[in-house]
Amino acid sequence: MLMPGASGVGIGIEQMLAAREQRAARQADALARFDRPVVSMTVVMPGPVKNSWLSRRLLADALREVESASDTRGWRLPSREVFWPKTGPEALYVVDVNARILKTVMVELEDDHPLGRLWDLDVIDPRQGGLSRQDLGLPARRCLVCERPAHVCSRSRAHPLEELLSTIGRIVHEHDLRSAA
């Protein structure tokens, strides 16, 4: 059973590849224009439906948390762009801070916020390119369902789509219950 909110228009691999190319072009443009690190934000939404009320809500939550983290630390955001294509919501923020420090904080959001596991907060440095968790000496992200590295389960399609969407629904529901209490 698909979770509520996962309804929408399904997209194909060609559209996803084109969206990835467009995102990379926007990232390169922002890096060239501002010469500052970029946070590229997307949401974890397996399956063919990438743009739903749930994926839009998850990105909105990520935007709030990234802006709050930046405000708390006094980081300037010279550019903020948000996109809502059918291939899934995404955002691109330029942040005036050291890229390794920025990556550390983005990893903390992904790991510590109740919805953080559903966000991809990638950091790209104008000189080094994309920074990974491994660059910071941290382990890879874990699978939504089990404790194996996420990329292993994703590549092998270890878990059925329904199980992944159900897990996402449970994470959001538990967060909403805690927030309402």
C-alpha positions as CSV (number, residue, x, y, z in Angstrom):
1,M,0.0,0.0,0.0
2,L,1.4,3.4,-0.9
3,M,1.4,6.0,1.8
4,P,-1.0,9.0,1.7
5,G,0.7,11.9,0.0
6,A,2.7,9.8,-2.4
7,S,0.1,10.3,-5.1
8,G,1.1,12.4,-8.1
9,V,2.5,12.0,-11.6
10,G,5.1,9.3,-12.1
11,I,8.3,10.2,-14.0
12,G,10.8,8.1,-15.9
13,I,14.5,7.7,-15.8
14,E,15.0,10.1,-18.7
15,Q,13.3,12.9,-16.8
16,M,15.4,12.1,-13.7
17,L,18.6,12.2,-15.6
18,A,17.7,15.5,-17.3
19,A,16.8,16.9,-13.8
20,R,20.1,15.8,-12.5
21,E,21.9,17.5,-15.3
22,Q,19.9,20.7,-14.8
23,R,20.7,20.6,-11.1
24,A,24.4,20.2,-11.8
25,A,24.3,23.2,-14.2
26,R,22.6,25.4,-11.6
27,Q,25.2,24.3,-9.0
28,A,28.1,25.1,-11.4
29,D,26.5,28.5,-12.2
30,A,26.1,29.3,-8.5
31,L,29.7,28.3,-7.7
32,A,31.0,30.4,-10.5
33,R,28.9,33.4,-9.7
34,F,29.4,33.5,-5.9
35,D,32.7,31.5,-5.3
36,R,31.1,30.2,-2.1
37,P,30.0,26.8,-1.0
38,V,26.6,25.6,-2.1
39,V,24.0,23.5,-0.3
40,S,22.0,21.5,-2.8
41,M,18.8,20.2,-1.1
42,T,16.6,17.4,-2.3
43,V,14.4,14.9,-0.5
44,V,14.6,11.1,-0.3
45,M,11.5,9.9,-2.2
46,P,11.9,6.5,-3.8
47,G,9.7,5.4,-6.6
48,P,8.4,7.1,-9.7
49,V,6.4,9.9,-7.9
50,K,8.8,12.6,-6.8
51,N,6.6,15.7,-6.6
52,S,3.8,15.2,-4.0
53,W,2.4,17.2,-1.1
54,L,4.7,15.1,1.1
55,S,7.9,15.7,-0.8
56,R,7.1,19.5,-1.0
57,R,6.4,19.5,2.8
58,L,9.7,17.7,3.5
59,L,11.7,20.2,1.4
60,A,9.9,23.1,3.2
61,D,11.0,21.6,6.5
62,A,14.6,21.2,5.3
63,L,14.6,24.9,4.1
64,R,13.5,26.1,7.5
65,E,16.1,24.0,9.3
66,V,19.0,25.1,7.0
67,E,18.0,28.7,7.3
68,S,17.7,28.4,11.1
69,A,21.1,26.8,11.3
70,S,22.6,29.6,9.2
71,D,20.9,32.3,11.2
72,T,22.0,30.8,14.5
73,R,25.6,30.8,13.3
74,G,25.4,34.2,11.6
75,W,26.1,32.8,8.2
76,R,25.1,35.0,5.2
77,L,23.0,33.4,2.4
78,P,23.9,35.4,-0.7
79,S,21.5,33.3,-2.8
80,R,18.5,31.1,-2.2
81,E,16.7,29.4,-5.0
82,V,13.9,26.9,-4.7
83,F,12.5,24.8,-7.5
84,W,9.3,22.7,-7.7
85,P,9.7,20.5,-10.8
86,K,7.7,17.3,-11.4
87,T,11.0,15.4,-10.8
88,G,10.9,16.5,-7.1
89,P,11.4,19.7,-5.1
90,E,14.9,21.0,-4.8
91,A,16.7,24.1,-3.5
92,L,20.1,25.6,-3.9
93,Y,21.5,27.9,-1.2
94,V,24.9,29.7,-1.4
95,V,26.3,30.0,2.1
96,D,29.2,32.3,3.1
97,V,31.1,29.9,5.3
98,N,33.9,27.3,5.1
99,A,32.6,24.3,3.1
100,R,33.9,21.7,5.7
101,I,32.1,23.5,8.5
102,L,29.0,23.8,6.4
103,K,29.1,20.0,5.6
104,T,29.5,19.2,9.2
105,V,26.4,21.1,10.1
106,M,24.4,19.7,7.2
107,V,25.4,16.1,8.3
108,E,24.2,17.0,11.9
109,L,20.9,18.1,10.5
110,E,20.5,14.9,8.5
111,D,21.5,12.8,11.5
112,D,19.9,14.6,14.4
113,H,16.6,16.1,13.1
114,P,13.7,13.7,13.2
115,L,13.1,14.3,9.5
116,G,16.7,14.7,8.5
117,R,17.0,11.1,7.2
118,L,14.6,12.2,4.5
119,W,16.7,15.1,3.3
120,D,19.7,15.1,1.1
121,L,21.8,18.2,2.0
122,D,24.8,18.0,-0.3
123,V,27.6,20.5,0.1
124,I,29.7,21.6,-2.9
125,D,32.9,23.5,-2.5
126,P,33.9,25.9,-5.3
127,R,37.4,24.3,-5.4
128,Q,37.0,20.8,-4.1
129,G,33.6,19.9,-5.5
130,G,31.2,17.8,-3.6
131,L,32.1,16.9,0.0
132,S,31.1,13.5,1.3
133,R,30.6,12.2,4.8
134,Q,33.7,10.1,4.3
135,D,35.6,13.4,3.6
136,L,34.8,14.3,7.2
137,G,35.7,10.8,8.5
138,L,32.1,9.9,9.0
139,P,30.3,6.7,8.0
140,A,27.9,6.5,5.1
141,R,24.2,7.1,5.6
142,R,22.2,4.1,6.8
143,C,19.3,2.6,4.9
144,L,15.8,3.8,5.9
145,V,14.7,0.3,6.7
146,C,17.7,-1.6,8.0
147,E,21.2,-0.7,9.3
148,R,23.2,-1.4,6.1
149,P,24.7,1.5,4.2
150,A,21.9,3.2,2.2
151,H,23.7,3.0,-1.1
152,V,24.0,-0.8,-0.8
153,C,20.3,-1.3,-0.3
154,S,19.4,1.3,-3.0
155,R,21.6,-0.3,-5.6
156,S,20.4,-3.8,-4.9
157,R,16.8,-2.8,-4.4
158,A,16.8,-4.7,-1.2
159,H,13.5,-3.3,0.1
160,P,10.2,-3.1,-1.8
161,L,8.9,0.4,-2.7
162,E,5.9,-0.1,-0.4
163,E,8.1,-0.8,2.6
164,L,10.3,2.3,1.8
165,L,7.2,4.5,1.5
166,S,5.7,3.1,4.6
167,T,8.9,3.8,6.5
168,I,8.9,7.4,5.3
169,G,5.3,7.7,6.3
170,R,6.1,6.4,9.8
171,I,9.0,8.8,10.2
172,V,6.8,11.8,9.3
173,H,3.9,10.6,11.4
174,E,6.1,10.1,14.5
175,H,7.7,13.5,14.0
176,D,4.2,15.2,13.7
177,L,3.0,13.4,16.8
178,R,6.1,14.6,18.8
179,S,5.7,18.1,17.4
180,A,2.0,18.3,18.4
181,A,2.7,17.1,22.0
